């Protein structure tokens, strides 16, 4: 009877485990399908549009600074006040316009005078712009019309992603706490299987899609304060709506009991260490750091 009882208990436990994993498999399949659709059809196009916008802004700002440098060098050289440049420059165009010669185009116009007038217009525009902005600020050398155009494009992307996450997808599949809860329940009920499946790595891939969608709405690197303090980046991330949910999950998952005896724990320590890589570190590498590098 004792053996029969043991077999009945083991059979019941195996049956419950099978049923649980069948239900878990169905839940994860629903999440994977929904997040794959979100990433392919909405998040990736939005990120491409954002990268295009950031590149355009960077290109305009870089060209304005390059013009300022070139105009300054030419002016100092014309006045005989330029000793040297660091690093040394050998710009043929700068040298050409500082020579005391007259250059005309096919219509007989003095091209040098036109170049000087263009330089004076740029200098006048810079004086106007830097009157209202510190030269070190992000928008110091851009006009209000340019900034307004960029803001409108950014707002359009912001509104589009809000529509996607709030209206086009079922609410169940855009909430990080619900995704985290699926994995937290799995770790609590079957911790050994959770370890063996490297579930944290899979969770990072799934959660990264939702965080990328939220980053398109909540995170704006161009509006970070213009300081040398790297803490400005961390502070901006910590104010995002998804960050507390991730920290809470990390705390809860680390508090769950680990399987196995002490001897077994020693044998599994290397595997578990690899699997238990911080979810925060994984998600940062998949989303935030890749965006920042772009």
N, C-alpha and C positions, 0 to 999 in steps of 0.2 A: 504493500500500500504506500509505503514511503517513496519507493522508486516511481510508482505510478503518479503520485502527487507531484513529485519533482518534474516528471515529464510534462504533466499537465500545465504546471507553472511556466516551464520553459517554452512550451508550445504557445501558451497565451502571450507570453512576453514577445516571442518572435512574431506572432500575428499582429500585435499592437505596433511593433517596430515597422513591420511591412506596411501596415495601413498608414502609419505616420509619414513614412518616406514617400508613399504614393501621393498623399495629399501635399507634402512639401514639394514634390516634383511638379505637381500641377500648378501650385502657387508660383514657383520660380519660372515655369514656362510662361505664365501670364505676364510676369514682370519683364522677362527677357524680351518677349514680343513687343510689349508696349514701349519699352525703353529703346529697343532697336529702331522702331518707327520714329520715335521722338528724335533720336540722334541723327538718323539718315535724312529725314525730311525737313527737320526744323533747326536743330542745334548746329549741325555742320554748315548749312547755308548762312545762318546768322553769324557764326564765327568767321566765315570767309568775308562777309560784308563788313564786320567789325575790323578785321585785319586790313582790309582795303582802305577803310576810313583812317585807321591809325597810320598806315603807311603814307597816305596822302598828307595828313597833318605833319608827319615827320619830315616829308620831302619839302613841304612849303617852309617849315621852320628852319630846316638846314640850309635851304637856298637863301633865306633872308640873312642868316648869320654869315654865310659865305659872301654875300653881296656887301654886307657891312664891313667885313674884313678887307675885301678887295678895294672898296671905296676909300677906306681909311689909309691903306697903304699908298694908293695913288695920290691922295691929297697930301700926305706927309712928304712923299717923294717930290711932288711938284714944288713944295715950299722949301725943299732942301733940308728937311728936318728928320728924314729917315736915315738912321744909322745902319740898322740891320733888322731882319725879321727872325723870329725864333718859332719854329725851325725856319731855315732859309727858304725863300720862295723864288721860283724862277718862272713866274707866270708871264708868258709871251704877251698876252692881251694887256696886262697891267703895264708892262714895259712899253708896249706900242703907244698907249694913250698918254704916256708921260713924256714922250719925245716931242720936241718943239717943231713939229711938221704939220702940214695941213693935208688932210685926206678927204677926197671928194668921191661921191658915188656917181653912178651913171647919169644922174640928173643934175650934177653940178653942186649938190648940197655938201656942206662941210660936215662930214661924218663925225669929226672930232668934237665939233660944237654940239652936235646931237647927243654924243656920248656924255659930254659934260652936263648937258641939261638933264639927261636921264639920271645921272648921278646926283644932281642937285634935287631932283624930285624925290629920289629915294631918301636922301638925307632929310628933306622936309617931312616926308611921311614918317620916318623914324622918330623925329622930334615930337610929332603929334602923338604917336603911339606910346612912346616912353614917358610922356607927360602924365598919362593915366595909369601906367603900369611900371612896376620895377623891372629893369632889363632882365633880371633873372627869372621872372615869372614865365609860366608856360605859354601865355598868350601875348607876350610883350611885343613881338614884331608882327602880329597879325591884326588885320582890321576887324572891326565889329561885324561887318558883313560876312567875312570869312568864318568867323567864330559862330555866328548865328546859323550859317548854312550847315556847319558841322554839327551843331547842337540839334538842329532839326532832323538830320540824318540819324543821329544817335537816338533821338526820341522815337523815331519811326521804328527802329529795331527794338527798342524797349517795349513799345506798345504791342508789336507783333509777337514777341515772346510771351508777354502777359496773356494775350489771347490764346496762344498755344497751350500754356500751362493751366490756364483757368477755365477755358471753354472747350477746347478741342479734345482734350484727354480726360478720361475718367479721373475723378479726384483721387481715387485710391492709388493711382499709379504716378502721382506727382508729389506725394508726401514722403519725405525721407524717414520720418519716425515710423511709418508703417513698414517700409522696407527694412529698416533696422530691427524692427520687432520680429520679423520673420526669422532673421538670422540669430537674434538673441534667444528666441524660443528654441531654435534648433540646438544652440550651444547648451542650453539648460537641460533639455530632454535627452539628447544623445551627444554628449561632449566628445566621446571617442571618434564617432563618425565625423563630427565637425572638424576635428583635428586632421583626420585622415584625408578629408576632401579639400583641405586648404581653402576653407570657406571664406576666410578673410580676403584672399586674393580675388575671389569671385565677387564678393560684396563690393570691393573697391571699384571693379569694372562697372558694376551696375550703378552704384551711388555716384560715380564720376559723371554719368550722363545727366542726372538731375542737377548736380552741382554746376556743371557747365551751362545748363539752361538758366539757372539762377544767377550765375556770374554774368551772363549777357544782360541781365536786368539790374543787378545790384552793385557790380564792381566796375569802377571807372578809373583806371590807372592815371589818366591824364589830369584828373582832378585831385590827385594826391598833393599834399603840401610840398612846396619847393624847399626842402631842407635836406641836409646831409644825413639826417637821422634815419637809419634803416627801420626804426620802429614804426614809422608812418605806414609802411606796407603791412606789418603785422596788425596794427590797430585797425586798418581798413578791412582786413579779412575778418577780424574778430567781430566786427559790427554786422556782418552778413547774417541773414536769417538762418542759414543752414549750419553755421558753425556751432552754436550751442547744442543742436541735436547730435552732431558728430561727437562732440566732447562727452555728452551724456552717454552715448552708446559705448564709447571707448571705456568709460568708467565702469559701466554695467558689465560689459563683456569680460573685463579683467577681474571683476569681483566674483564671477561664477567659479564654482569648484572645478578643479582639473581632475581628469580621470586617472585611475591607476594607483598602485602602491608606490612607495618611495623608491623601491628598486626599479620598478618599471618606468618611473618618472626619470630616473637617471639615464636609462637607455634611450628614452624618447626626447631628452632635453634638446638635442641638436635639431631634430625635425620640428619640434614644437616652437623652438626659437625662430626657425625660418618661417613657419606658418603664422606665428603670432606677431609678425611685423606690424607696427603701429598702423592702424587704418588711416589716421591723420597723415602720416608720412606718405602712404601709398596714394591717397587722393591728391595731396599737394603735388606729387610728382606727375600725376596723370592730367591734372587740370591747371592749377594755378601757376606752377613753375613753367610749364610749356607755354601758357599764354603770355607770361611775363617776358620770356625769351623772345617771343615774336614781336 
